[in-house]
Amino acid sequence: MNVRVKKNVYDILRGSFLTDASAFKNWRIIIFVVLLLLIMISSGHRVDGKVQKIATLNKEQREVRAEYIDTKTILMRMKMESNIRQQVKLKGLAPSETSPKKIKITYKKD
């Protein structure tokens, strides 16, 4: 290895690039990179939270949809004519034996 490369690697390991005369430029870059890393970590945590919330809401939506379908099925069964006849029969009512008659109303002009 070249002597210059060895010296540069040794200076980096020793940390002298942070304490010498041109260290201000290095500190600005390091602080900028650290800020970017903090923003990236924060963004990742927020995304994870949102993904978990979406999963929870999707599960809740499936449960509510299943409940809606069950309720709709029960309502459809309750509205069936055979079910209505059975409920009315229990209360002592029965279908009419005679067919309905049409009532005509005529107006006389004076």
Residue frames as qw, qx, qy, qz and C-alpha x, y, z in Angstrom:
[[0.000, 0.887, 0.462, 0.000, 0.00, 0.00, 0.00],
 [0.326, 0.639, -0.037, 0.696, 1.03, 3.51, -0.63],
 [0.356, -0.138, -0.524, 0.762, 2.31, 5.46, 2.38],
 [0.209, -0.109, -0.018, -0.972, -0.17, 8.26, 1.72],
 [0.646, -0.278, -0.520, -0.485, -3.11, 5.83, 1.67],
 [0.612, -0.237, -0.667, 0.351, -1.92, 4.28, 4.93],
 [0.152, -0.041, -0.339, 0.928, -1.65, 7.73, 6.52],
 [0.410, -0.185, -0.221, -0.865, -5.16, 8.69, 5.34],
 [0.704, -0.293, -0.617, -0.196, -6.67, 5.45, 6.65],
 [0.508, -0.184, -0.584, 0.606, -4.83, 5.93, 9.95],
 [0.044, -0.066, 0.141, -0.987, -6.08, 9.54, 10.20],
 [0.573, -0.273, -0.393, -0.666, -9.67, 8.41, 9.60],
 [0.711, -0.286, -0.636, 0.092, -9.41, 5.66, 12.23],
 [0.397, -0.129, -0.447, 0.791, -7.83, 8.07, 14.70],
 [0.029, -0.835, -0.543, 0.083, -10.51, 10.72, 14.00],
 [0.356, -0.378, 0.058, 0.852, -8.09, 13.49, 13.15],
 [0.103, 0.370, 0.555, 0.737, -10.32, 14.55, 10.24],
 [0.296, -0.787, -0.520, -0.149, -12.68, 15.93, 12.88],
 [0.502, -0.761, -0.136, 0.387, -10.10, 17.93, 14.81],
 [0.543, -0.039, 0.242, 0.803, -7.75, 19.45, 12.24],
 [0.005, -0.329, 0.020, 0.944, -8.02, 22.90, 10.62],
 [0.345, 0.017, -0.534, -0.772, -10.45, 21.88, 7.85],
 [0.008, -0.204, -0.946, 0.250, -12.72, 19.99, 10.26],
 [0.340, 0.355, 0.294, -0.820, -15.55, 22.54, 9.93],
 [0.520, 0.274, -0.508, -0.630, -16.35, 21.28, 6.42],
 [0.337, 0.020, -0.941, 0.000, -16.35, 17.71, 7.67],
 [0.089, 0.241, 0.730, -0.634, -18.64, 18.54, 10.60],
 [0.467, 0.310, -0.017, -0.828, -21.17, 20.20, 8.31],
 [0.548, 0.178, -0.704, -0.415, -21.33, 17.11, 6.13],
 [0.237, -0.053, -0.929, 0.279, -21.53, 14.78, 9.12],
 [0.241, 0.271, 0.521, -0.772, -24.33, 16.81, 10.73],
 [0.536, 0.287, -0.283, -0.742, -26.19, 16.91, 7.41],
 [0.487, 0.099, -0.847, -0.188, -25.89, 13.12, 7.01],
 [0.073, -0.139, -0.847, 0.508, -27.01, 12.55, 10.62],
 [0.393, 0.286, 0.240, -0.840, -30.05, 14.78, 10.07],
 [0.580, 0.229, -0.535, -0.570, -30.92, 12.85, 6.92],
 [0.354, 0.017, -0.929, 0.102, -30.59, 9.57, 8.81],
 [0.122, 0.211, 0.674, -0.697, -32.86, 10.84, 11.61],
 [0.520, 0.292, -0.067, -0.800, -35.46, 11.96, 9.08],
 [0.539, 0.180, -0.748, -0.342, -35.27, 8.58, 7.35],
 [0.191, -0.073, -0.915, 0.349, -35.68, 6.68, 10.64],
 [0.282, 0.267, 0.444, -0.807, -38.59, 8.88, 11.69],
 [0.558, 0.277, -0.337, -0.706, -40.26, 8.44, 8.32],
 [0.426, 0.097, -0.893, -0.110, -39.84, 4.67, 8.53],
 [0.005, -0.177, -0.819, 0.546, -41.49, 4.56, 11.96],
 [0.425, 0.315, 0.175, -0.830, -44.41, 6.66, 10.75],
 [0.552, 0.233, -0.604, -0.526, -44.87, 4.40, 7.73],
 [0.272, -0.016, -0.949, 0.158, -44.86, 1.31, 9.97],
 [0.186, 0.259, 0.613, -0.723, -47.52, 2.89, 12.17],
 [0.519, 0.334, -0.123, -0.777, -49.68, 3.72, 9.17],
 [0.465, 0.163, -0.819, -0.295, -49.32, 0.20, 7.76],
 [0.108, -0.141, -0.906, 0.384, -50.46, -1.26, 11.08],
 [0.330, 0.334, 0.356, -0.808, -53.41, 1.14, 11.21],
 [0.530, 0.287, -0.457, -0.655, -54.41, 0.20, 7.64],
 [0.353, 0.036, -0.934, -0.037, -54.26, -3.50, 8.54],
 [0.066, 0.243, 0.754, -0.607, -56.44, -2.89, 11.60],
 [0.430, 0.369, 0.079, -0.820, -58.98, -0.88, 9.59],
 [0.482, 0.215, -0.700, -0.481, -59.10, -3.55, 6.86],
 [0.204, -0.099, -0.952, 0.205, -59.79, -6.22, 9.47],
 [0.202, 0.348, 0.538, -0.741, -62.52, -4.08, 11.04],
 [0.459, 0.327, -0.282, -0.776, -64.03, -3.43, 7.59],
 [0.402, 0.063, -0.878, -0.253, -64.21, -7.18, 6.87],
 [0.068, -0.234, -0.860, 0.449, -65.91, -7.79, 10.22],
 [0.311, 0.394, 0.268, -0.823, -68.47, -5.02, 9.67],
 [0.462, 0.263, -0.543, -0.650, -69.16, -6.26, 6.13],
 [0.292, -0.061, -0.954, -0.010, -69.74, -9.80, 7.41],
 [0.082, 0.345, 0.683, -0.639, -72.11, -8.44, 10.06],
 [0.383, 0.365, -0.099, -0.843, -73.95, -6.44, 7.37],
 [0.438, 0.133, -0.768, -0.447, -74.38, -9.52, 5.18],
 [0.169, -0.188, -0.929, 0.271, -75.63, -11.59, 8.14],
 [0.195, 0.396, 0.449, -0.777, -78.15, -8.90, 9.11],
 [0.423, 0.318, -0.361, -0.768, -79.31, -8.54, 5.51],
 [0.346, 0.009, -0.915, -0.207, -79.84, -12.31, 5.27],
 [0.028, -0.314, -0.811, 0.492, -81.89, -12.33, 8.47],
 [0.298, 0.411, 0.139, -0.850, -84.00, -9.43, 7.19],
 [0.420, 0.208, -0.633, -0.617, -84.64, -11.18, 3.87],
 [0.254, -0.148, -0.955, 0.049, -85.81, -14.30, 5.72],
 [0.080, 0.387, 0.611, -0.686, -88.12, -12.21, 7.90],
 [0.349, 0.402, -0.103, -0.840, -89.67, -10.56, 4.84],
 [0.140, 0.018, -0.909, -0.393, -90.52, -13.86, 3.11],
 [0.589, -0.227, -0.238, -0.738, -94.25, -14.45, 2.68],
 [0.746, -0.189, -0.639, -0.020, -94.13, -17.88, 4.31],
 [0.393, -0.061, -0.573, 0.717, -92.48, -16.44, 7.41],
 [0.237, -0.124, 0.099, -0.958, -95.00, -13.58, 7.59],
 [0.691, -0.223, -0.459, -0.511, -97.93, -16.05, 7.24],
 [0.661, -0.163, -0.675, 0.284, -96.50, -18.14, 10.06],
 [0.182, -0.006, -0.432, 0.883, -96.09, -15.13, 12.36],
 [0.428, -0.148, -0.099, -0.886, -99.61, -13.88, 11.59],
 [0.710, -0.196, -0.626, -0.257, -101.04, -17.37, 12.14],
 [0.466, -0.115, -0.678, 0.556, -99.51, -17.43, 15.62],
 [0.081, 0.056, 0.288, -0.952, -101.44, -14.24, 16.42],
 [0.357, 0.417, 0.760, -0.348, -104.72, -15.81, 15.30],
 [0.417, 0.620, -0.106, -0.656, -105.09, -14.18, 11.88],
 [0.620, 0.131, 0.731, 0.253, -105.73, -16.10, 8.69],
 [0.044, -0.074, 0.503, 0.860, -105.90, -15.17, 5.01],
 [0.536, 0.263, 0.177, -0.783, -109.32, -14.09, 3.71],
 [0.519, 0.179, 0.835, 0.049, -111.51, -16.80, 2.23],
 [0.472, 0.777, 0.414, -0.035, -113.22, -14.46, -0.22],
 [0.557, 0.222, 0.216, 0.770, -111.45, -12.60, -2.93],
 [0.078, -0.457, -0.192, 0.865, -111.34, -8.82, -2.76],
 [0.349, 0.715, 0.582, 0.166, -113.93, -6.81, -4.68],
 [0.303, 0.145, 0.144, 0.931, -113.29, -3.64, -6.58],
 [0.022, 0.729, 0.515, -0.451, -115.25, -0.62, -5.42],
 [0.299, 0.410, 0.393, 0.767, -116.34, 1.83, -8.10],
 [0.053, -0.615, -0.376, 0.691, -117.15, 5.39, -7.24],
 [0.265, 0.514, 0.534, 0.617, -119.23, 7.34, -9.68],
 [0.058, -0.359, -0.244, 0.899, -119.89, 11.03, -9.48],
 [0.251, 0.709, 0.645, 0.137, -123.16, 12.46, -10.65],
 [0.213, 0.077, 0.111, 0.968, -123.01, 15.76, -12.38],
 [0.125, 0.591, 0.587, -0.539, -125.74, 18.21, -11.35]]
